[in-house]
Amino acid sequence: MKKSIIFSLLMFACLFALVGCSGGQEDPVNPDTPDTPDTPTVDPEDPFYYPETNLDDGKRRTLVGLRVRSRNVTIYFGETIDKDSIEVYMVYNELENSESRYSAIKITNFNLDDTRVNYYKEGTYRVIITARVRDYVSSTEIQASIKADKYESLGVKHLIGIKCNETINVALNTAKSSIVPENVHAVYTENEYEGGQLVLIEGDRMRSGYTLSLDDVDTSKAGTYIAYLSYSEDYDGVTITVSTFFRVIVK
């Protein structure tokens, strides 16, 4: 009889201990609820928050690739993409204390290939950005959305673009001063639409008044080069500047 009473008391004590332990135990961790929900996650597509890397610190690192802060830009007729508004980074995955982390280098000298963009037709176009850091060369893609006209409020016929022949051919060692674009026309609009398309008005042929840049053209070497053409007009204090480019083929 005494043994059974002692056994019952022991069982009661064990049950009390178990209840006490379960009452002090934390709730199971929910994998869908992080411990620090206010801590931002590291996103390899948003390198703005990455620490700047030092390629000479001896750490092991691998190239992740080129990343751009914003992958979408909006351009209106008469504008071109502003390289200064694009933040480009070369991103790495590096080891630190046996743990990997993302780091980045901001790129200021990169190539922007907008040859697929029709700056005078609404739509979305691919733009390729390429950059080099030492032996690493990487490319990435952004989208340029071309929209009609941010100067509609002017309510007058106004400049919206400039056009010329896409290609001219010149001989080797041609003087740059003799290189001129062919069939240059300013393009205007009165903000009228037909069939959902903005009506464009081609101006008279221009022989002067525009700005021509041949900085990238080297007539001492055969090849294809890009020349840039721009033109501005003022409307009651609002200056509209339009630009385009054409190929100079040196043979």
PyRosetta script that sets phi, psi and omega in degrees:
from pyrosetta import init, pose_from_sequence

init()
pose = pose_from_sequence("MKKSIIFSLLMFACLFALVGCSGGQEDPVNPDTPDTPDTPTVDPEDPFYYPETNLDDGKRRTLVGLRVRSRNVTIYFGETIDKDSIEVYMVYNELENSESRYSAIKITNFNLDDTRVNYYKEGTYRVIITARVRDYVSSTEIQASIKADKYESLGVKHLIGIKCNETINVALNTAKSSIVPENVHAVYTENEYEGGQLVLIEGDRMRSGYTLSLDDVDTSKAGTYIAYLSYSEDYDGVTITVSTFFRVIVK")
pose.set_psi(1, -46.3)
pose.set_omega(1, 178.2)
pose.set_phi(2, -61.6)
pose.set_psi(2, -38.0)
pose.set_omega(2, 179.9)
pose.set_phi(3, -62.8)
pose.set_psi(3, -41.7)
pose.set_omega(3, -179.4)
pose.set_phi(4, -67.3)
pose.set_psi(4, -35.2)
pose.set_omega(4, 178.4)
pose.set_phi(5, -66.5)
pose.set_psi(5, -44.6)
pose.set_omega(5, 178.5)
pose.set_phi(6, -61.4)
pose.set_psi(6, -41.5)
pose.set_omega(6, 179.6)
pose.set_phi(7, -62.2)
pose.set_psi(7, -41.1)
pose.set_omega(7, 179.4)
pose.set_phi(8, -64.1)
pose.set_psi(8, -41.3)
pose.set_omega(8, 179.1)
pose.set_phi(9, -64.4)
pose.set_psi(9, -39.7)
pose.set_omega(9, 178.7)
pose.set_phi(10, -64.2)
pose.set_psi(10, -41.5)
pose.set_omega(10, 179.1)
pose.set_phi(11, -63.1)
pose.set_psi(11, -40.8)
pose.set_omega(11, 179.2)
pose.set_phi(12, -63.2)
pose.set_psi(12, -40.2)
pose.set_omega(12, 179.3)
pose.set_phi(13, -65.4)
pose.set_psi(13, -40.7)
pose.set_omega(13, 179.4)
pose.set_phi(14, -64.2)
pose.set_psi(14, -42.4)
pose.set_omega(14, 178.5)
pose.set_phi(15, -63.0)
pose.set_psi(15, -41.1)
pose.set_omega(15, 178.7)
pose.set_phi(16, -62.7)
pose.set_psi(16, -39.5)
pose.set_omega(16, 179.3)
pose.set_phi(17, -65.9)
pose.set_psi(17, -40.6)
pose.set_omega(17, -180.0)
pose.set_phi(18, -65.6)
pose.set_psi(18, -41.1)
pose.set_omega(18, 178.1)
pose.set_phi(19, -63.1)
pose.set_psi(19, -41.1)
pose.set_omega(19, 179.2)
pose.set_phi(20, -63.4)
pose.set_psi(20, -40.7)
pose.set_omega(20, -179.8)
pose.set_phi(21, -67.7)
pose.set_psi(21, -43.3)
pose.set_omega(21, -178.4)
pose.set_phi(22, -67.1)
pose.set_psi(22, -30.8)
pose.set_omega(22, 179.4)
pose.set_phi(23, -69.8)
pose.set_psi(23, -29.6)
pose.set_omega(23, -179.2)
pose.set_phi(24, -91.3)
pose.set_psi(24, -5.9)
pose.set_omega(24, -176.4)
pose.set_phi(25, -79.8)
pose.set_psi(25, 139.6)
pose.set_omega(25, 177.9)
pose.set_phi(26, -69.6)
pose.set_psi(26, 155.5)
pose.set_omega(26, 177.5)
pose.set_phi(27, -65.0)
pose.set_psi(27, 148.1)
pose.set_omega(27, 178.1)
pose.set_phi(28, -57.6)
pose.set_psi(28, 145.4)
pose.set_omega(28, -179.3)
pose.set_phi(29, -71.9)
pose.set_psi(29, 127.9)
pose.set_omega(29, 177.0)
pose.set_phi(30, -86.7)
pose.set_psi(30, 117.0)
pose.set_omega(30, -176.5)
pose.set_phi(31, -62.2)
pose.set_psi(31, -20.0)
pose.set_omega(31, 179.2)
pose.set_phi(32, -85.2)
pose.set_psi(32, -7.2)
pose.set_omega(32, 179.9)
pose.set_phi(33, -118.3)
pose.set_psi(33, 104.7)
pose.set_omega(33, -178.1)
pose.set_phi(34, -67.1)
pose.set_psi(34, 155.5)
pose.set_omega(34, -179.8)
pose.set_phi(35, -64.8)
pose.set_psi(35, -33.5)
pose.set_omega(35, -178.4)
pose.set_phi(36, -124.5)
pose.set_psi(36, 78.6)
pose.set_omega(36, -174.9)
pose.set_phi(37, -64.7)
pose.set_psi(37, -18.2)
pose.set_omega(37, -179.1)
pose.set_phi(38, -85.8)
pose.set_psi(38, -6.9)
pose.set_omega(38, -180.0)
pose.set_phi(39, -81.9)
pose.set_psi(39, 120.9)
pose.set_omega(39, -178.7)
pose.set_phi(40, -66.8)
pose.set_psi(40, 141.2)
pose.set_omega(40, 177.6)
pose.set_phi(41, -79.0)
pose.set_psi(41, 152.0)
pose.set_omega(41, 179.6)
pose.set_phi(42, -85.1)
pose.set_psi(42, 122.2)
pose.set_omega(42, -177.2)
pose.set_phi(43, -113.5)
pose.set_psi(43, 117.3)
pose.set_omega(43, -179.1)
pose.set_phi(44, -63.6)
pose.set_psi(44, -11.6)
pose.set_omega(44, 177.3)
pose.set_phi(45, -90.2)
pose.set_psi(45, -3.1)
pose.set_omega(45, -179.9)
pose.set_phi(46, -128.4)
pose.set_psi(46, 80.1)
pose.set_omega(46, -171.3)
pose.set_phi(47, -77.1)
pose.set_psi(47, 0.6)
pose.set_omega(47, -177.2)
pose.set_phi(48, -59.7)
pose.set_psi(48, -30.7)
pose.set_omega(48, -175.4)
pose.set_phi(49, -92.4)
pose.set_psi(49, -1.0)
pose.set_omega(49, -176.5)
pose.set_phi(50, -76.4)
pose.set_psi(50, 145.9)
pose.set_omega(50, 173.1)
pose.set_phi(51, -68.3)
pose.set_psi(51, 150.5)
pose.set_omega(51, 179.5)
pose.set_phi(52, -74.2)
pose.set_psi(52, 133.4)
pose.set_omega(52, -178.0)
pose.set_phi(53, -88.1)
pose.set_psi(53, 159.3)
pose.set_omega(53, 176.1)
pose.set_phi(54, -124.8)
pose.set_psi(54, 107.0)
pose.set_omega(54, -173.7)
pose.set_phi(55, -68.3)
pose.set_psi(55, -10.3)
pose.set_omega(55, -177.7)
pose.set_phi(56, -105.5)
pose.set_psi(56, 14.6)
pose.set_omega(56, -177.0)
pose.set_phi(57, -88.3)
pose.set_psi(57, 0.0)
pose.set_omega(57, 176.1)
pose.set_phi(58, 83.1)
pose.set_psi(58, 1.4)
pose.set_omega(58, -179.4)
pose.set_phi(59, -76.1)
pose.set_psi(59, 153.4)
pose.set_omega(59, 174.6)
pose.set_phi(60, -79.8)
pose.set_psi(60, 131.3)
pose.set_omega(60, 179.6)
pose.set_phi(61, -148.5)
pose.set_psi(61, 151.8)
pose.set_omega(61, 175.6)
pose.set_phi(62, -123.6)
pose.set_psi(62, 149.5)
pose.set_omega(62, -179.0)
pose.set_phi(63, -77.5)
pose.set_psi(63, 125.7)
pose.set_omega(63, 174.1)
pose.set_phi(64, -87.1)
pose.set_psi(64, -43.2)
pose.set_omega(64, 177.8)
pose.set_phi(65, 139.2)
pose.set_psi(65, -177.7)
pose.set_omega(65, -179.0)
pose.set_phi(66, -84.9)
pose.set_psi(66, 136.7)
pose.set_omega(66, 179.3)
pose.set_phi(67, -131.7)
pose.set_psi(67, 147.7)
pose.set_omega(67, -179.9)
pose.set_phi(68, -120.6)
pose.set_psi(68, 138.4)
pose.set_omega(68, -176.4)
pose.set_phi(69, -58.8)
pose.set_psi(69, -43.9)
pose.set_omega(69, 177.5)
pose.set_phi(70, -127.7)
pose.set_psi(70, 128.6)
pose.set_omega(70, -176.5)
pose.set_phi(71, -95.2)
pose.set_psi(71, 7.7)
pose.set_omega(71, 179.7)
pose.set_phi(72, -135.7)
pose.set_psi(72, 129.4)
pose.set_omega(72, 175.5)
pose.set_phi(73, -126.0)
pose.set_psi(73, 147.1)
pose.set_omega(73, 179.0)
pose.set_phi(74, -111.9)
pose.set_psi(74, 127.7)
pose.set_omega(74, -178.0)
pose.set_phi(75, -124.6)
pose.set_psi(75, 138.4)
pose.set_omega(75, 175.5)
pose.set_phi(76, -101.0)
pose.set_psi(76, 157.2)
pose.set_omega(76, 177.7)
pose.set_phi(77, -49.6)
pose.set_psi(77, 136.3)
pose.set_omega(77, 179.4)
pose.set_phi(78, 92.3)
pose.set_psi(78, -5.1)
pose.set_omega(78, 178.2)
pose.set_phi(79, -113.3)
pose.set_psi(79, 163.6)
pose.set_omega(79, 170.4)
pose.set_phi(80, -127.8)
pose.set_psi(80, 168.9)
pose.set_omega(80, -177.9)
pose.set_phi(81, -67.0)
pose.set_psi(81, 131.0)
pose.set_omega(81, 178.6)
pose.set_phi(82, -90.9)
pose.set_psi(82, 109.2)
pose.set_omega(82, -178.2)
pose.set_phi(83, -61.1)
pose.set_psi(83, -32.2)
pose.set_omega(83, -177.6)
pose.set_phi(84, -66.8)
pose.set_psi(84, -18.6)
pose.set_omega(84, -179.3)
pose.set_phi(85, -89.0)
pose.set_psi(85, -1.9)
pose.set_omega(85, -177.1)
pose.set_phi(86, -105.4)
pose.set_psi(86, 125.2)
pose.set_omega(86, 178.0)
pose.set_phi(87, -98.2)
pose.set_psi(87, 117.9)
pose.set_omega(87, -175.8)
pose.set_phi(88, -117.3)
pose.set_psi(88, 136.0)
pose.set_omega(88, -178.6)
pose.set_phi(89, -132.8)
pose.set_psi(89, 143.3)
pose.set_omega(89, 167.0)
pose.set_phi(90, -95.7)
pose.set_psi(90, 122.2)
pose.set_omega(90, -172.9)
pose.set_phi(91, -106.9)
pose.set_psi(91, 139.7)
pose.set_omega(91, -179.8)
pose.set_phi(92, -126.2)
pose.set_psi(92, 158.4)
pose.set_omega(92, 169.3)
pose.set_phi(93, -114.3)
pose.set_psi(93, 115.0)
pose.set_omega(93, -174.6)
pose.set_phi(94, -122.9)
pose.set_psi(94, 153.7)
pose.set_omega(94, -180.0)
pose.set_phi(95, -93.2)
pose.set_psi(95, 132.8)
pose.set_omega(95, 177.1)
pose.set_phi(96, -142.8)
pose.set_psi(96, 116.2)
pose.set_omega(96, -177.9)
pose.set_phi(97, 55.6)
pose.set_psi(97, 45.7)
pose.set_omega(97, 178.2)
pose.set_phi(98, 66.0)
pose.set_psi(98, 10.5)
pose.set_omega(98, 177.0)
pose.set_phi(99, -121.1)
pose.set_psi(99, 144.0)
pose.set_omega(99, -179.6)
pose.set_phi(100, -94.2)
pose.set_psi(100, 151.0)
pose.set_omega(100, 177.1)
pose.set_phi(101, -151.8)
pose.set_psi(101, 160.0)
pose.set_omega(101, 175.7)
pose.set_phi(102, -87.3)
pose.set_psi(102, 144.3)
pose.set_omega(102, 172.9)
pose.set_phi(103, -143.3)
pose.set_psi(103, 167.7)
pose.set_omega(103, -173.6)
pose.set_phi(104, -151.8)
pose.set_psi(104, 159.4)
pose.set_omega(104, 171.3)
pose.set_phi(105, -123.3)
pose.set_psi(105, 128.4)
pose.set_omega(105, 178.0)
pose.set_phi(106, -77.4)
pose.set_psi(106, 132.6)
pose.set_omega(106, -177.0)
pose.set_phi(107, -103.1)
pose.set_psi(107, 127.2)
pose.set_omega(107, 177.1)
pose.set_phi(108, -107.1)
pose.set_psi(108, -21.0)
pose.set_omega(108, -179.8)
pose.set_phi(109, -113.1)
pose.set_psi(109, 94.6)
pose.set_omega(109, -178.9)
pose.set_phi(110, -133.5)
pose.set_psi(110, 162.5)
pose.set_omega(110, 179.8)
pose.set_phi(111, -99.3)
pose.set_psi(111, 132.7)
pose.set_omega(111, 179.2)
pose.set_phi(112, -115.9)
pose.set_psi(112, 114.1)
pose.set_omega(112, -178.8)
pose.set_phi(113, -100.5)
pose.set_psi(113, 102.4)
pose.set_omega(113, 179.9)
pose.set_phi(114, -111.2)
pose.set_psi(114, 25.5)
pose.set_omega(114, -176.9)
pose.set_phi(115, -66.8)
pose.set_psi(115, -17.6)
pose.set_omega(115, 177.8)
pose.set_phi(116, -83.9)
pose.set_psi(116, -7.3)
pose.set_omega(116, -173.7)
pose.set_phi(117, -89.6)
pose.set_psi(117, 128.0)
pose.set_omega(117, 170.2)
pose.set_phi(118, -98.7)
pose.set_psi(118, 102.2)
pose.set_omega(118, -174.1)
pose.set_phi(119, -70.8)
pose.set_psi(119, -3.8)
pose.set_omega(119, -177.2)
pose.set_phi(120, -120.3)
pose.set_psi(120, 22.1)
pose.set_omega(120, 175.4)
pose.set_phi(121, -141.9)
pose.set_psi(121, 126.7)
pose.set_omega(121, -178.8)
pose.set_phi(122, -62.3)
pose.set_psi(122, 143.1)
pose.set_omega(122, 179.7)
pose.set_phi(123, 155.6)
pose.set_psi(123, -177.0)
pose.set_omega(123, 178.4)
pose.set_phi(124, -117.2)
pose.set_psi(124, 130.4)
pose.set_omega(124, -172.1)
pose.set_phi(125, -128.3)
pose.set_psi(125, 153.5)
pose.set_omega(125, 177.1)
pose.set_phi(126, -84.7)
pose.set_psi(126, 136.7)
pose.set_omega(126, 175.4)
pose.set_phi(127, -126.9)
pose.set_psi(127, 129.4)
pose.set_omega(127, -177.2)
pose.set_phi(128, -103.1)
pose.set_psi(128, 129.8)
pose.set_omega(128, 177.4)
pose.set_phi(129, -114.6)
pose.set_psi(129, 129.5)
pose.set_omega(129, -179.3)
pose.set_phi(130, -128.3)
pose.set_psi(130, 139.7)
pose.set_omega(130, 179.8)
pose.set_phi(131, -146.2)
pose.set_psi(131, 157.6)
pose.set_omega(131, 178.8)
pose.set_phi(132, -125.8)
pose.set_psi(132, 136.4)
pose.set_omega(132, 168.4)
pose.set_phi(133, -129.1)
pose.set_psi(133, 107.7)
pose.set_omega(133, -174.4)
pose.set_phi(134, 56.0)
pose.set_psi(134, -120.1)
pose.set_omega(134, -178.1)
pose.set_phi(135, -89.6)
pose.set_psi(135, -2.4)
pose.set_omega(135, -178.5)
pose.set_phi(136, -89.4)
pose.set_psi(136, 123.4)
pose.set_omega(136, 173.9)
pose.set_phi(137, -122.9)
pose.set_psi(137, 130.6)
pose.set_omega(137, -177.0)
pose.set_phi(138, -144.6)
pose.set_psi(138, 153.3)
pose.set_omega(138, 178.5)
pose.set_phi(139, -129.3)
pose.set_psi(139, 153.8)
pose.set_omega(139, 174.2)
pose.set_phi(140, -145.8)
pose.set_psi(140, 173.6)
pose.set_omega(140, -172.9)
pose.set_phi(141, -127.7)
pose.set_psi(141, 138.3)
pose.set_omega(141, 171.4)
pose.set_phi(142, -125.0)
pose.set_psi(142, 172.1)
pose.set_omega(142, 179.6)
pose.set_phi(143, -116.4)
pose.set_psi(143, 136.2)
pose.set_omega(143, 175.8)
pose.set_phi(144, -110.6)
pose.set_psi(144, 121.1)
pose.set_omega(144, 177.7)
pose.set_phi(145, -97.9)
pose.set_psi(145, 115.2)
pose.set_omega(145, -179.9)
pose.set_phi(146, -93.6)
pose.set_psi(146, 122.8)
pose.set_omega(146, 179.7)
pose.set_phi(147, -118.2)
pose.set_psi(147, 163.7)
pose.set_omega(147, -168.4)
pose.set_phi(148, -62.3)
pose.set_psi(148, -85.8)
pose.set_omega(148, -165.0)
pose.set_phi(149, -147.7)
pose.set_psi(149, 120.3)
pose.set_omega(149, 176.9)
pose.set_phi(150, -89.0)
pose.set_psi(150, 1.6)
pose.set_omega(150, 180.0)
pose.set_phi(151, -105.9)
pose.set_psi(151, 20.8)
pose.set_omega(151, -179.3)
pose.set_phi(152, -59.6)
pose.set_psi(152, -29.3)
pose.set_omega(152, -177.5)
pose.set_phi(153, -65.0)
pose.set_psi(153, -14.4)
pose.set_omega(153, 178.7)
pose.set_phi(154, -65.7)
pose.set_psi(154, -32.5)
pose.set_omega(154, 177.8)
pose.set_phi(155, 65.6)
pose.set_psi(155, 21.5)
pose.set_omega(155, -179.5)
pose.set_phi(156, -135.2)
pose.set_psi(156, 163.7)
pose.set_omega(156, 171.9)
pose.set_phi(157, -63.8)
pose.set_psi(157, 126.5)
pose.set_omega(157, -175.8)
pose.set_phi(158, -147.5)
pose.set_psi(158, 163.7)
pose.set_omega(158, -177.7)
pose.set_phi(159, -64.0)
pose.set_psi(159, 136.9)
pose.set_omega(159, 178.6)
pose.set_phi(160, -134.5)
pose.set_psi(160, -14.9)
pose.set_omega(160, -179.7)
pose.set_phi(161, -171.6)
pose.set_psi(161, 176.6)
pose.set_omega(161, 174.9)
pose.set_phi(162, -142.9)
pose.set_psi(162, 145.4)
pose.set_omega(162, -177.1)
pose.set_phi(163, -138.1)
pose.set_psi(163, 158.4)
pose.set_omega(163, 175.6)
pose.set_phi(164, -160.3)
pose.set_psi(164, 175.3)
pose.set_omega(164, 175.3)
pose.set_phi(165, -59.6)
pose.set_psi(165, 141.0)
pose.set_omega(165, -175.2)
pose.set_phi(166, -70.2)
pose.set_psi(166, -26.0)
pose.set_omega(166, -173.9)
pose.set_phi(167, -142.3)
pose.set_psi(167, 140.8)
pose.set_omega(167, 168.0)
pose.set_phi(168, -130.9)
pose.set_psi(168, 150.4)
pose.set_omega(168, 180.0)
pose.set_phi(169, -110.7)
pose.set_psi(169, 135.8)
pose.set_omega(169, 177.5)
pose.set_phi(170, -134.2)
pose.set_psi(170, 158.9)
pose.set_omega(170, 179.9)
pose.set_phi(171, -85.8)
pose.set_psi(171, 159.8)
pose.set_omega(171, 175.9)
pose.set_phi(172, -55.0)
pose.set_psi(172, 142.0)
pose.set_omega(172, 176.5)
pose.set_phi(173, 65.1)
pose.set_psi(173, 20.7)
pose.set_omega(173, 173.6)
pose.set_phi(174, -66.4)
pose.set_psi(174, 137.8)
pose.set_omega(174, 177.3)
pose.set_phi(175, -66.8)
pose.set_psi(175, 135.2)
pose.set_omega(175, -178.8)
pose.set_phi(176, -60.6)
pose.set_psi(176, -30.7)
pose.set_omega(176, -178.4)
pose.set_phi(177, -63.4)
pose.set_psi(177, -18.6)
pose.set_omega(177, -179.2)
pose.set_phi(178, -94.9)
pose.set_psi(178, -2.1)
pose.set_omega(178, 179.6)
pose.set_phi(179, -88.3)
pose.set_psi(179, 117.3)
pose.set_omega(179, 178.6)
pose.set_phi(180, -133.7)
pose.set_psi(180, 146.7)
pose.set_omega(180, 177.1)
pose.set_phi(181, -69.1)
pose.set_psi(181, 153.9)
pose.set_omega(181, -177.2)
pose.set_phi(182, -106.9)
pose.set_psi(182, 142.4)
pose.set_omega(182, 176.7)
pose.set_phi(183, 54.7)
pose.set_psi(183, 57.3)
pose.set_omega(183, 179.3)
pose.set_phi(184, -82.6)
pose.set_psi(184, 129.6)
pose.set_omega(184, 178.1)
pose.set_phi(185, -137.5)
pose.set_psi(185, 133.0)
pose.set_omega(185, 168.9)
pose.set_phi(186, -76.7)
pose.set_psi(186, 148.9)
pose.set_omega(186, -178.7)
pose.set_phi(187, -119.1)
pose.set_psi(187, 133.4)
pose.set_omega(187, -176.4)
pose.set_phi(188, -123.1)
pose.set_psi(188, 168.8)
pose.set_omega(188, 175.0)
pose.set_phi(189, -146.5)
pose.set_psi(189, 152.5)
pose.set_omega(189, 171.7)
pose.set_phi(190, -113.4)
pose.set_psi(190, 17.4)
pose.set_omega(190, 179.5)
pose.set_phi(191, 60.3)
pose.set_psi(191, 37.2)
pose.set_omega(191, 174.5)
pose.set_phi(192, -105.6)
pose.set_psi(192, 148.2)
pose.set_omega(192, -176.9)
pose.set_phi(193, -122.5)
pose.set_psi(193, 144.1)
pose.set_omega(193, 172.2)
pose.set_phi(194, -132.9)
pose.set_psi(194, 124.5)
pose.set_omega(194, -178.8)
pose.set_phi(195, 59.8)
pose.set_psi(195, 31.3)
pose.set_omega(195, 179.5)
pose.set_phi(196, 80.9)
pose.set_psi(196, 0.5)
pose.set_omega(196, -179.2)
pose.set_phi(197, -109.8)
pose.set_psi(197, 139.9)
pose.set_omega(197, 177.7)
pose.set_phi(198, -67.5)
pose.set_psi(198, 131.5)
pose.set_omega(198, 179.5)
pose.set_phi(199, -79.8)
pose.set_psi(199, 124.3)
pose.set_omega(199, 179.3)
pose.set_phi(200, -105.1)
pose.set_psi(200, 141.4)
pose.set_omega(200, -178.4)
pose.set_phi(201, -117.2)
pose.set_psi(201, 118.3)
pose.set_omega(201, -178.1)
pose.set_phi(202, -84.5)
pose.set_psi(202, 127.2)
pose.set_omega(202, 179.9)
pose.set_phi(203, -81.2)
pose.set_psi(203, 179.9)
pose.set_omega(203, 179.2)
pose.set_phi(204, -65.7)
pose.set_psi(204, 159.6)
pose.set_omega(204, 179.0)
pose.set_phi(205, -63.8)
pose.set_psi(205, 133.4)
pose.set_omega(205, -177.3)
pose.set_phi(206, -102.9)
pose.set_psi(206, 135.5)
pose.set_omega(206, 176.2)
pose.set_phi(207, -115.1)
pose.set_psi(207, -8.1)
pose.set_omega(207, 179.1)
pose.set_phi(208, -161.6)
pose.set_psi(208, 179.3)
pose.set_omega(208, 177.9)
pose.set_phi(209, 94.0)
pose.set_psi(209, -13.9)
pose.set_omega(209, 178.5)
pose.set_phi(210, -99.4)
pose.set_psi(210, 169.2)
pose.set_omega(210, 177.3)
pose.set_phi(211, -108.9)
pose.set_psi(211, 130.5)
pose.set_omega(211, -177.5)
pose.set_phi(212, -116.9)
pose.set_psi(212, 130.0)
pose.set_omega(212, 177.3)
pose.set_phi(213, -116.0)
pose.set_psi(213, 119.0)
pose.set_omega(213, 178.4)
pose.set_phi(214, -116.9)
pose.set_psi(214, 25.4)
pose.set_omega(214, -175.5)
pose.set_phi(215, -59.3)
pose.set_psi(215, -32.3)
pose.set_omega(215, -176.8)
pose.set_phi(216, -90.7)
pose.set_psi(216, 2.6)
pose.set_omega(216, -177.1)
pose.set_phi(217, -95.9)
pose.set_psi(217, 129.2)
pose.set_omega(217, 178.0)
pose.set_phi(218, -124.3)
pose.set_psi(218, 100.9)
pose.set_omega(218, -176.0)
pose.set_phi(219, -78.2)
pose.set_psi(219, -3.7)
pose.set_omega(219, 178.2)
pose.set_phi(220, -82.2)
pose.set_psi(220, -8.6)
pose.set_omega(220, -179.8)
pose.set_phi(221, -130.2)
pose.set_psi(221, 136.0)
pose.set_omega(221, 176.8)
pose.set_phi(222, -65.9)
pose.set_psi(222, 142.4)
pose.set_omega(222, 179.2)
pose.set_phi(223, 157.4)
pose.set_psi(223, -177.1)
pose.set_omega(223, 179.0)
pose.set_phi(224, -111.4)
pose.set_psi(224, 128.9)
pose.set_omega(224, -176.4)
pose.set_phi(225, -126.8)
pose.set_psi(225, 160.5)
pose.set_omega(225, -179.2)
pose.set_phi(226, -108.7)
pose.set_psi(226, 129.5)
pose.set_omega(226, 174.8)
pose.set_phi(227, -115.3)
pose.set_psi(227, 150.8)
pose.set_omega(227, -174.5)
pose.set_phi(228, -119.0)
pose.set_psi(228, 143.6)
pose.set_omega(228, -176.0)
pose.set_phi(229, -131.0)
pose.set_psi(229, 131.6)
pose.set_omega(229, 178.9)
pose.set_phi(230, -139.4)
pose.set_psi(230, 158.4)
pose.set_omega(230, -176.2)
pose.set_phi(231, -154.8)
pose.set_psi(231, 143.4)
pose.set_omega(231, -176.9)
pose.set_phi(232, -131.2)
pose.set_psi(232, 148.0)
pose.set_omega(232, 170.4)
pose.set_phi(233, -139.2)
pose.set_psi(233, 151.6)
pose.set_omega(233, -178.0)
pose.set_phi(234, -111.0)
pose.set_psi(234, 137.0)
pose.set_omega(234, 179.7)
pose.set_phi(235, -129.0)
pose.set_psi(235, 96.1)
pose.set_omega(235, 177.9)
pose.set_phi(236, 49.2)
pose.set_psi(236, 49.2)
pose.set_omega(236, 176.9)
pose.set_phi(237, 90.3)
pose.set_psi(237, -8.3)
pose.set_omega(237, 176.2)
pose.set_phi(238, -101.4)
pose.set_psi(238, 114.4)
pose.set_omega(238, 179.9)
pose.set_phi(239, -95.4)
pose.set_psi(239, 124.6)
pose.set_omega(239, 177.2)
pose.set_phi(240, -106.9)
pose.set_psi(240, 124.1)
pose.set_omega(240, 177.8)
pose.set_phi(241, -117.4)
pose.set_psi(241, 128.1)
pose.set_omega(241, 179.8)
pose.set_phi(242, -120.9)
pose.set_psi(242, 157.5)
pose.set_omega(242, -178.3)
pose.set_phi(243, -151.4)
pose.set_psi(243, 161.7)
pose.set_omega(243, 174.3)
pose.set_phi(244, -155.5)
pose.set_psi(244, -178.3)
pose.set_omega(244, 177.5)
pose.set_phi(245, -140.2)
pose.set_psi(245, 162.4)
pose.set_omega(245, 175.2)
pose.set_phi(246, -145.3)
pose.set_psi(246, 161.2)
pose.set_omega(246, -178.2)
pose.set_phi(247, -92.4)
pose.set_psi(247, 137.7)
pose.set_omega(247, 172.6)
pose.set_phi(248, -111.5)
pose.set_psi(248, 114.0)
pose.set_omega(248, -179.4)
pose.set_phi(249, -100.4)
pose.set_psi(249, 115.0)
pose.set_omega(249, -179.7)
pose.set_phi(250, -95.7)
pose.set_psi(250, 123.6)
pose.set_omega(250, -178.2)
pose.set_phi(251, -121.7)
pose.dump_pdb("model.pdb")
